[in-house]
C-alpha cells in the first residue's frame, strides 16, 4: 500500500510555505514480490528528492515463516520496519498480518 498526502512545510516567520509530500509505505511482506518492493521504494525515494518525507516504512509478516521477500534483502536494503504478526499453528489466523496492516493504515490516515 502506498499513500501520499500534500502538506505545507513548516517555515520560519515571513516565509512562504511550500507543499511537501508525506508518504507511508505498508508492505504485505508475505505476498509482495521483491522486485515490486524495490520499484515502489525507488518511487518513494524520488519523492524524497522533491522535498517529500517518508512518515512510515513497514513490512508486515509472520517473520518466523519462509517467503521470497524475507530472503531477498529488500527489507534491509530499504530500511523497512519489520512488524511481526504471529500466525496460528492450526491454520487459522491466515491474513492476520494483513488485518494488522489495514488497522495501522487507518490509524496513519487519521492521525497524520
JOHUTA-V381163 format. One record per backbone hydrogen bond with DSSP energy under -0.5 kcal/mol. NH is the residue of the N-H (numbers start at 1). CO is the residue of the C=O. If there is no record, write none. Layout:
nh = <NH;NH>
co = <CO;CO>
This chain:
nh = <3;5;7;9;15;20;22;23;24;25;26;26;27;29;29;30;31;32;36;37;38;39;40;41;42;43;44;45;46;47;48;49;50;50;51;52;53;55;55;56;58;59;60;61;63;65;70;71;72;73;75;77;78;79;80;81;83;84;85;88;91;91;94;96;99;100;101;102;103;104;105;106;107;108;109;110;111;112>
co = <24;22;20;18;12;7;5;53;3;56;1;24;58;27;60;60;28;28;33;33;34;35;36;37;38;39;40;41;42;43;44;45;46;47;48;47;21;23;53;23;25;81;27;83;61;62;67;67;68;69;69;73;74;76;75;57;59;82;61;92;88;92;91;93;95;96;97;98;99;100;101;102;103;104;105;106;107;108>
